[in-house]
Amino acid sequence: MTTAPVAPDVFHLYDTTLRDGAQQEGLRLTVQDKLKIARLLDDLGVGFIEGGWPGANPNDTAFFAAAAAGELTLKNAKLAAFGSTRRVGATASGDPLTRALLDAQTEVICLVAKSHDEHVYRALKTDLAENLAMITDTVSFLVGEGRRVFLDCEHFFDGYRANPGYAIEVVRTAADAGAEVVVLCDTNGGMLPAWMGEIVSAAGEVGVDLGIHCHNDTGCAVANTLAAVDAGAMHVQGTMNGHGERTGNADLITVAANLQLKYGWPIMPPERLARATAVSQAVAAVTHVPPNARQPYVGHSAFAHKAGLHASAIKVDANLYQHTDPRLVGNDMRMLVSDMAGRANIQMKGSELGFDIADRDLAARITDVVKQREMEGYSYESADASFELLLRAETGQLDPAFEVLRWRVLTSDEATDEGDSEATVKARVGESVRWRVGEGFGPLNALDKALRLALKRNHPVVESFELTDYRVRILEAAHGTDAIIRVLIDTTDGTRTWTTVGVGTNVIEASWEALHDAYVWGLIER
């Protein structure tokens, strides 16, 4: 049995979402966005939050000014300012960007320095000795000003493989100048886990605390980070949800969960790790980057089970098909219902939704119905509300608040201020039969308005129902324009969001079924 390495006396979780993560294509953070994310990171329990590069980026300068003015109060983390070593031929004390680091008023400053000889020659356009002098001057100056200094060795691993002596000399120079931690950066993201140990161990011979900063270009950022930790790194840098340039950075949540739940290290209090899923989702909301459902530990699908064989085992013991308890990271186990489902899936999903399907014959009948409907194109694993309506129908518990007797929709190429489509819905609501007309932009909008008009006198709550997402998929595309259409609709009442599915030979028919079921489920639940 393999044992985890012994935890170091001091260990750093260093988050760089606000700086390195913000370099992701299409991601832009305002000052207020950065303040919100910093508060979330502090709530999660990271040790350090890198806020950006003051002096080089006006937005980052404004963020540090807001933090210094009292708009950011951190209870757990320390804020770090990021910058580079002084310019070639200058002095640290006279370099405006170095001064801007002091003006940021952070206790911690993280500097980036070249550690690949070719980058010194071709990017800095100077010699190797001057690069070392830049490191010594800048680190010693900032330490002399009372700052804790971490130094990122840019392109360290590529530099080591090209010129190991010089790469190690950069580490030694930073340590001698007073850097508290020297961070080894896989800037191009080209390393593999098996290559990490020897290089990190070689740097460790200098005798300074080491950190690791990995990009994900080989898909190994988290694995490379853990390999570096195994070799002695006591400081790990990463980002929330793996945000970052190109393919991103090491996902700090995944790293932290692995260290705490697999290595058994006390990285953060358990109650804070249990906030991981909520923090991940909150950061996604601020960045407007959709959450990755398959993200380890905190993704919506991280503990979702679809195969019937899995469900049968989980019914006996959830640990048989789960590597850890999802509650430890604030997530939940989910049972998916699909054509791969067995009786155990149906029983467990039914129990999750509040239905007793212990009777084997009932469970078998519902399983057969699900499999048949999935063959027809329905997808219940993504539409819990539609699955609940199916359960209610099969168990005699479906009592809809209305019955639609007829519907029709017309669309014209002549749009008015009210839209380009007109829908009529005839429905029995209570003791009355109502025929209502709705106009809207597109058939679904018109149908939604007509149905809402028919229902709102008896059920005014429908005014709070709002469609938030609408997804159309053509099934068996080879059939061309006569292919079956599947539609998924997300609806919210401001408190909850539910998903319904519709299938038809045309997009309007499928959309209507999903819309109809959304109103049926919403009124039953209310």
Residue, then its C-alpha position, 0 to 999 in steps of 0.5 A: m500500500t502506497t503511503a502519502p508523504v508527510a505533511p510539511d510544518v508549513f504549507h501554502l495554498y496560493d491562488t492566482t485566479l485574479r491575475d493568471g486566471a484572468q488571462q483566460e481568453g474571453l474572461r475579463l474581471t472588473v474591480q468589483d468582480k475581483l473584490k467578490i472573488a477575493r472574498l470567496l477565496d478567503d471564505l474557502g480558506v486559501g492562504f494567499i490571494e494574488g490580486g494582480w500587477p499594480g502599476a502595469n495594469p490600471n484595473d489591478t492598480a485600482f483593485f489594490a487601492a480599493a483593498a487598501a481603502g477598506e473595501l476588502t477585509l480578509k479573515n484567512a488569506k493574505l493579499a499578494a501583489f505581483g510584479s517583475t524584477r527591475r528593468v535591465g540597467a535600472t535600480a530597484s529603488g528607482d524602478p516605477l513598477t517596483r515602487a508600485l508594488l510597495d504602493a499596493q500596501t500588501e504584506v506579500i509580493c510575488l516577483v517573476a524572474k527569468s530562469h531560462d537562459e534563452h529567455v534572458y538573451r532573447a526576451l530581456k536582451t541582456d546577459l545571464a549575470e545582469n539577470l541575476a543582479m536584477i533578482t538580487d537587487t529587487v528581492s533584497f530591496l523589497v525585503g528591506e522595505g519589510r515585505r515577504v517576497f516569493l519569487d516565480c522562476e518563469h520557464f524553470f523546467d524548460g530552463y533546467r532541461a536546457n541549462p540546469g546549472y543556470a536554472i539552479e543558480v537563479v533559485r540560489t540567487a533568489a534565496d540568498a537575496g531573501a526570498e521566502v519561497v522560490v516557485l518553480c513554474d511550468t510556464n509552457g505547461g509541457m511537463l509530465p508527472a514522471w519528470m517532476g521529481e528529479i528536477v524539483s529535488a535538484a532545486g531543493e538542494v539549494g535549501v530554500d522553501l519551494g513552490i510549484h506553478c503548473h499550466n495544463d497544456t498536457g492535461c497534467a497540471v494537477a498531477n504535476t503539482l502533486a508530483a512536485v509536492d511529493a518531491g518537497a514543494m510546500h507552496v502550490q499555486g493554482t486557480m479556481n476552476g482551472h482558469g488561465e491562459r490557453t488550457g488553464n492552470a492547475d485547479l486549486i480546488t482539485v489540488a486542495a481536495n486531493l491533499q486533504l482527502k487523499y494525503g490526509w493533510p490538514i490543508m484547511p478546516p473541514e467546514r471550509l473544504a465543504r464550501a468548495t462546491a459553492v465557491s466554485q459555482a459562485v466564482a463561475a457566476v462572477t466570471h461568466v464562465p459556465p461551470n464544467a459539469r465534469q470538474p473533479y470533486v465539485g462538478h455537477s456530474a462529479f458524483a452522478h451515476k448512470a449505469g444500472l450496475h453502479a446503482s445496484a451497488i450504490k444501493v448497498d453501499a455508496n462507497l462502492y462506486q465513489h472515491t470519497d464522500p461528496r459532502l466533504v466538498g459540499n457536493d451531492m451524489r446524483m442518480l441519473v435516469s436513462d436507457m442505461a438505468g436499471r431498477a435500482n436507478i429508478q428506485m434511488k432516483g424516486s427516493e431522491l425525489g420523494f417517491d416510494i418505489a420499493d415495489r419491484d413490479l412498479a419499479a420494473r414497469i417504470t424502468d421499462v417506460v423510461k427505456q422506451r421513452e429514451m428510445e423515442g428521444y427523451s433524456y431524463e438524466s437532464a430533466d428531473a422535473s419531467f421524470e418526476l411528472l412521469l413518476r407521478a403519472e405511473t404512480g397515480q399521483l399526477d393531478p395537473a392544475f390545468e388541461v390543455l384542450r388545443w393549441r396552435v401557433l402561426t408565424s409570419d415574416e411581418a413582425t409588429d411591435e408585439g412580435d412575429s408569432e401568434a399563438t392560441v391556447k384553449a385550456r380547462v382551468g378549474e371549472s372554466v375553459r379559457w381560450r387565450v391569444g398570445e403574441g410574441f417573438g417566435p413561436l415559443n414566446a407566443l405560446d408561453k404568453a398565451l398559456r400564461l394568460a390562460l392560467k394567471r387568474n387561477h394561478p397568479v404565481v405563473e407570472s414569476f415563471e421565467l424561461t432561463d435556458y432553451r436547448v434544441r438538439i436534432l436526433e439522428a441528423a442523417h434523417g435531415t429535416d424530418a429528424i426527431i427534435r429534442v428540446l430541454i427548457d430550464t425554468t425558474d420562479g426566482t427561487r428554484t430552477w427546474t428542467t423539462v424535456g420535450v420530443g417531437t417531429n418538429v421543434i415547435e411540437a417538442s418546445w410546446e411539450a417541454l413548456h407545458d410540462a414546465y408549467v405543470w411541474g411548477l404549479i404542482e410544486r407551488 
